[in-house]
């Protein structure tokens, strides 16, 4: 696995289940843009800064957002929007 280009934290007022929250984002079980597993949620997306891969996982009451190939501000915005969907 590659080291992330950036890492940030998304603090939410209450805990969420990432799989239940982000499962509906997938377009069927074979959607190549999202993978939900025991290590968290991986999502490929496009941002104004270009393509990005975002990894979300729960850790110590906060959600860690790691991003590959994207500016962290875009990853934070996308992560916050996904977790509050």
MDAnalysis code that builds the backbone (N, CA, C; Angstrom):
import MDAnalysis as mda
import numpy as np

u = mda.Universe.empty(255, n_residues=85, atom_resindex=np.repeat(np.arange(85), 3), trajectory=True)
u.add_TopologyAttr("name", ["N", "CA", "C"] * 85)
u.add_TopologyAttr("resid", np.arange(1, 86))
u.add_TopologyAttr("resname", ["UNK", "UNK", "UNK", "UNK", "UNK", "UNK", "UNK", "UNK", "UNK", "UNK", "UNK", "UNK", "UNK", "UNK", "UNK", "UNK", "UNK", "UNK", "UNK", "UNK", "UNK", "UNK", "UNK", "UNK", "UNK", "UNK", "UNK", "UNK", "UNK", "UNK", "UNK", "UNK", "UNK", "UNK", "UNK", "UNK", "UNK", "UNK", "UNK", "UNK", "UNK", "UNK", "UNK", "UNK", "UNK", "UNK", "UNK", "UNK", "UNK", "UNK", "UNK", "UNK", "UNK", "UNK", "UNK", "UNK", "UNK", "UNK", "UNK", "UNK", "UNK", "UNK", "UNK", "UNK", "UNK", "UNK", "UNK", "UNK", "UNK", "UNK", "UNK", "UNK", "UNK", "UNK", "UNK", "UNK", "UNK", "UNK", "UNK", "UNK", "UNK", "UNK", "UNK", "UNK", "UNK"])
u.atoms.positions = np.array([
    [0.838, -1.183, 0.000],
    [0.000, 0.000, 0.000],
    [0.878, 1.239, 0.000],
    [0.447, 2.254, -0.693],
    [1.173, 3.509, -0.745],
    [0.907, 4.328, 0.511],
    [1.904, 5.100, 0.903],
    [1.691, 6.049, 1.993],
    [0.774, 7.153, 1.484],
    [-0.147, 7.647, 2.325],
    [-1.043, 8.700, 1.869],
    [-0.293, 10.009, 1.622],
    [-0.798, 10.770, 0.669],
    [-0.254, 12.096, 0.415],
    [-0.651, 13.057, 1.524],
    [-1.784, 12.786, 2.136],
    [-2.283, 13.649, 3.201],
    [-3.178, 12.830, 4.118],
    [-3.307, 13.301, 5.346],
    [-4.175, 12.633, 6.320],
    [-4.848, 13.707, 7.157],
    [-6.105, 13.495, 7.463],
    [-6.847, 14.431, 8.292],
    [-7.842, 13.672, 9.145],
    [-8.538, 14.397, 9.976],
    [-9.484, 13.783, 10.892],
    [-10.839, 14.467, 10.752],
    [-11.893, 13.659, 10.761],
    [-13.252, 14.166, 10.703],
    [-13.885, 13.819, 12.041],
    [-14.184, 14.840, 12.828],
    [-14.835, 14.620, 14.127],
    [-16.342, 14.809, 13.942],
    [-17.112, 13.815, 14.325],
    [-18.561, 13.890, 14.223],
    [-19.168, 13.909, 15.622],
    [-20.337, 14.524, 15.766],
    [-20.941, 14.615, 17.103],
    [-21.360, 13.264, 17.680],
    [-21.670, 12.304, 16.811],
    [-22.046, 10.965, 17.268],
    [-21.361, 9.937, 16.376],
    [-21.093, 8.747, 16.909],
    [-20.461, 7.700, 16.090],
    [-21.388, 7.251, 14.958],
    [-20.787, 6.834, 13.859],
    [-21.555, 6.271, 12.748],
    [-20.930, 4.948, 12.338],
    [-21.717, 4.138, 11.695],
    [-21.233, 2.892, 11.105],
    [-20.896, 3.218, 9.654],
    [-19.608, 3.216, 9.319],
    [-19.193, 3.603, 7.977],
    [-19.827, 2.728, 6.900],
    [-19.911, 1.425, 7.141],
    [-20.485, 0.523, 6.134],
    [-21.956, 0.833, 5.892],
    [-22.713, 1.057, 6.957],
    [-24.133, 1.371, 6.793],
    [-24.344, 2.754, 6.184],
    [-23.490, 3.694, 6.551],
    [-23.632, 5.058, 6.046],
    [-23.235, 5.163, 4.582],
    [-22.152, 4.502, 4.194],
    [-21.633, 4.653, 2.839],
    [-22.054, 3.545, 1.880],
    [-22.647, 2.474, 2.403],
    [-23.120, 1.391, 1.535],
    [-24.038, 1.863, 0.418],
    [-24.998, 2.758, 0.712],
    [-25.897, 3.228, -0.349],
    [-25.207, 4.045, -1.446],
    [-23.984, 4.511, -1.206],
    [-23.249, 5.268, -2.226],
    [-22.830, 4.345, -3.374],
    [-22.642, 3.073, -3.066],
    [-22.219, 2.105, -4.082],
    [-23.347, 1.846, -5.074],
    [-22.980, 1.691, -6.328],
    [-23.946, 1.353, -7.380],
    [-23.873, -0.146, -7.619],
    [-24.450, -0.906, -6.726],
    [-24.407, -2.359, -6.820],
    [-23.160, -2.932, -6.160],
    [-23.105, -4.240, -6.045],
    [-21.994, -4.904, -5.353],
    [-20.675, -4.829, -6.104],
    [-20.728, -4.623, -7.398],
    [-19.503, -4.611, -8.191],
    [-18.984, -3.211, -8.498],
    [-19.486, -2.208, -7.828],
    [-19.068, -0.826, -8.093],
    [-17.571, -0.682, -7.842],
    [-16.795, -0.351, -8.874],
    [-15.346, -0.252, -8.694],
    [-14.891, 1.016, -7.969],
    [-15.799, 1.948, -7.704],
    [-15.386, 3.204, -7.075],
    [-15.433, 3.163, -5.558],
    [-15.948, 2.098, -4.963],
    [-16.033, 2.026, -3.506],
    [-15.838, 0.589, -3.040],
    [-15.053, 0.429, -1.998],
    [-14.825, -0.875, -1.373],
    [-15.000, -0.714, 0.132],
    [-15.850, -1.537, 0.706],
    [-16.103, -1.495, 2.143],
    [-15.565, -2.780, 2.738],
    [-14.663, -2.661, 3.703],
    [-14.044, -3.835, 4.291],
    [-13.695, -3.608, 5.743],
    [-13.032, -4.591, 6.350],
    [-12.690, -4.489, 7.770],
    [-11.702, -3.366, 8.075],
    [-10.962, -2.909, 7.065],
    [-9.988, -1.832, 7.290],
    [-10.595, -0.448, 7.041],
    [-11.889, -0.383, 6.730],
    [-12.550, 0.889, 6.494],
    [-13.155, 0.942, 5.102],
    [-13.348, 2.150, 4.601],
    [-13.962, 2.359, 3.295],
    [-12.950, 3.037, 2.381],
    [-12.770, 2.472, 1.197],
    [-11.928, 3.053, 0.153],
    [-12.849, 3.584, -0.932],
    [-12.608, 4.806, -1.383],
    [-13.449, 5.381, -2.429],
    [-12.603, 6.154, -3.429],
    [-12.845, 5.886, -4.696],
    [-12.219, 6.640, -5.777],
    [-13.211, 7.708, -6.223],
    [-12.715, 8.895, -6.468],
    [-13.599, 9.994, -6.849],
    [-12.848, 11.011, -7.688],
    [-13.574, 11.937, -8.234],
    [-12.974, 13.065, -8.946],
    [-13.207, 14.323, -8.119],
    [-12.207, 15.164, -8.065],
    [-12.317, 16.438, -7.363],
    [-11.907, 17.541, -8.339],
    [-12.132, 18.799, -7.966],
    [-11.647, 19.888, -8.824],
    [-10.130, 19.848, -9.020],
    [-9.412, 19.201, -8.086],
    [-7.957, 19.085, -8.171],
    [-7.500, 17.845, -8.931],
    [-8.436, 17.022, -9.381],
    [-8.092, 15.806, -10.108],
    [-8.608, 14.565, -9.406],
    [-8.270, 13.370, -9.916],
    [-8.752, 12.128, -9.311],
    [-8.155, 11.916, -7.932],
    [-8.905, 11.194, -7.081],
    [-8.456, 10.959, -5.711],
    [-8.891, 9.588, -5.235],
    [-8.107, 9.029, -4.341],
    [-8.481, 7.825, -3.618],
    [-8.523, 8.193, -2.149],
    [-9.662, 7.948, -1.508],
    [-9.851, 8.325, -0.107],
    [-10.093, 7.063, 0.711],
    [-9.429, 6.970, 1.839],
    [-9.617, 5.862, 2.767],
    [-10.167, 6.442, 4.065],
    [-11.340, 5.974, 4.485],
    [-11.960, 6.402, 5.733],
    [-11.976, 5.233, 6.703],
    [-11.601, 5.502, 7.944],
    [-11.674, 4.461, 8.976],
    [-11.914, 5.116, 10.320],
    [-12.549, 4.381, 11.204],
    [-12.795, 4.866, 12.557],
    [-11.597, 4.540, 13.431],
    [-11.216, 5.496, 14.291],
    [-10.101, 5.278, 15.212],
    [-10.263, 6.186, 16.417],
    [-10.414, 5.596, 17.583],
    [-10.483, 6.354, 18.836],
    [-11.540, 7.446, 18.812],
    [-12.725, 7.137, 18.287],
    [-13.826, 8.080, 18.320],
    [-13.817, 9.152, 17.242],
    [-12.827, 9.142, 16.368],
    [-12.809, 10.073, 15.233],
    [-12.658, 9.262, 13.959],
    [-12.859, 9.896, 12.843],
    [-12.735, 9.230, 11.558],
    [-11.496, 9.776, 10.862],
    [-10.625, 8.877, 10.475],
    [-9.377, 9.244, 9.832],
    [-9.593, 9.189, 8.325],
    [-9.270, 10.271, 7.654],
    [-9.373, 10.340, 6.205],
    [-7.966, 10.442, 5.640],
    [-7.582, 9.449, 4.869],
    [-6.284, 9.460, 4.194],
    [-6.549, 9.630, 2.710],
    [-5.718, 10.409, 2.055],
    [-5.941, 10.672, 0.637],
    [-4.681, 10.414, -0.164],
    [-4.870, 9.821, -1.322],
    [-3.797, 9.615, -2.289],
    [-4.104, 10.471, -3.515],
    [-3.124, 11.185, -3.985],
    [-3.250, 11.971, -5.214],
    [-4.341, 13.028, -5.157],
    [-4.422, 13.748, -4.063],
    [-5.410, 14.831, -3.976],
    [-5.010, 15.797, -2.874],
    [-5.397, 17.036, -3.002],
    [-5.166, 18.007, -1.938],
    [-6.040, 17.652, -0.745],
    [-5.508, 17.794, 0.463],
    [-6.237, 17.367, 1.652],
    [-7.534, 18.136, 1.852],
    [-7.593, 19.399, 1.456],
    [-8.841, 20.145, 1.681],
    [-9.994, 19.522, 0.894],
    [-9.722, 19.016, -0.285],
    [-10.764, 18.351, -1.063],
    [-11.165, 17.043, -0.395],
    [-10.192, 16.284, 0.113],
    [-10.485, 15.021, 0.788],
    [-11.295, 15.258, 2.060],
    [-10.955, 16.290, 2.819],
    [-11.719, 16.587, 4.042],
    [-13.172, 16.938, 3.714],
    [-13.350, 17.747, 2.691],
    [-14.704, 18.136, 2.308],
    [-15.508, 16.918, 1.878],
    [-14.918, 16.093, 1.027],
    [-15.613, 14.890, 0.551],
    [-15.901, 13.952, 1.711],
    [-14.920, 13.756, 2.599],
    [-15.094, 12.848, 3.736],
    [-16.216, 13.331, 4.642],
    [-16.236, 14.612, 4.952],
    [-17.287, 15.167, 5.809],
    [-18.661, 15.002, 5.160],
    [-18.724, 15.233, 3.855],
    [-20.000, 15.081, 3.152],
    [-20.461, 13.630, 3.141],
    [-19.552, 12.703, 2.935],
    [-19.908, 11.284, 2.930],
    [-20.399, 10.830, 4.296],
    [-19.689, 11.234, 5.348],
    [-20.043, 10.772, 6.694],
    [-21.318, 11.392, 7.204],
    [-21.712, 12.533, 6.663],
    [-22.952, 13.162, 7.134],
    [-24.120, 12.898, 6.192],
    [-23.888, 12.076, 5.171],
    [-24.948, 11.786, 4.183],
    [-26.107, 11.060, 4.818],
])
